[in-house]
Amino acid sequence: MPSRSAFLIGRSLLVAGLLLSTSACSWLGWGDDDDAKAAPKPVSILMRQNTSGPVGTSNTAVQAVGPTVNAFLWRASLDTIGFLPLISADPYTGVIITDWYSPPSTPGERFKINLYVLDSTLRADGVRVTVFRQVDQNGQWRDATVAAETNSQLEDTVLTRARQLRIQQAPPK
């Protein structure tokens, strides 16, 4: 059975080894990166640290970082395609990607939607929708055509809902 002193020496060597390997990462270029020091480091999703200026001045300031897409278009987009399973929804880039969805009424076909909010203002060309459709042929999903007006109909639905949301939030006159 090892003695207590051997145990303490082993533990001390382990701690020293961990410290040396951690500091070696910085020495080998795996630690702090000059580019990372130049760019602002995110503090959270909604806040960003301003790293310009000497310590104690603007270095300690925190700037708010918000979505760059129109809030009404974003909310209307989620309201319109909210019944579909989402893979990704990023309010900063305005990209919403859904997973495949088979309507209960037609289990032999499925749909997927990519929706892009393109502008920070509520404009008619501020949203673009792409619908994908597949049909089940002998147990294999095959791409199928989507009616040309389907994309524009969904875009119009999103725009109509965005206008409704804007009217609801308008202050009374």
Buried (B, 14 or more C-beta within 10 A) or exposed (E): EEEEEEEEEEEEEEEEEEEEEEEEEEEEEEEEEEEEEEEEEEEEEEEBBBBEEEEEEEEEEEEEBEBEBBBBBBBBBBBBBEEBEEEEBEBEEBBBBBEBBBEEEEEEBBBBBBBBBEBBEBEEEBBBBBBBBBBBEEEEBEEEEEEEEBBEEBBBBBBEBBBEBBEEEEEEE
